[in-house]
Amino acid sequence: MNADDFETLSTVLNKRSGLALTKDKSYLLESRLMRVVRQRRFNDIPQLAAAIRGKDESLIAEVVEVMTTSETLFFPEKREGSHPEQPGESSSTRMRRPRPTPRLPID
């Protein structure tokens, strides 16, 4: 990605979302935007940047969404084979419930 393309993309992101990217974060920009490049059938990121310079609003919104959405596994979706919850219990309360203290026999 050349300096003009980085400047175009980082300026749009800053104006639309407040995201401030420095040049040392260009790898982040490239890795996240490759999905948009493939979906929109662009050849590369410079072609994507050119389309953004052309004020394609739907593309700009998509780029902002991709760059500002952060996936996390803190609250993962239920998957097949996961442990069943007890009635009235959520996964977050199950995780916080203290384990019972082992009882030792008294002689």
C-alpha positions, 0 to 999 in steps of 0.5 A, a space after each residue: 500500500 502506498 502512502 497516498 492510499 494509506 492517507 486516504 483510508 486513514 483520513 476517512 476512518 478518522 473522520 467517520 469513526 475517530 479511529 486514528 491509525 499511524 503508519 506503523 499500523 498499515 499491516 492492520 489496515 491491510 489485513 482487515 481490508 482484504 476481506 472487503 477487497 475480495 468481497 467487492 472483487 477489487 484487485 488490491 487495496 489501491 483499487 479499493 482506495 481509489 473507489 473510496 476517493 470516488 465517494 462510494 458511500 456504501 463502500 466507505 460504510 463497509 470499510 469503517 465497519 470492518 475496521 471498527 468491529 472487534 470480535 471477542 470470545 469473551 461471551 462466546 455463542 453456544 456451540 454444540 457439545 458445550 456444557 449444559 447450564 442448570 436452570 436459572 443459571 447463565 454462563 457468566 454466573 456459572 463461571 463465578 460460582 465458587 467451587 465447593 470446599 472438599 470436606 475431610 472426614 474427622 476421626 
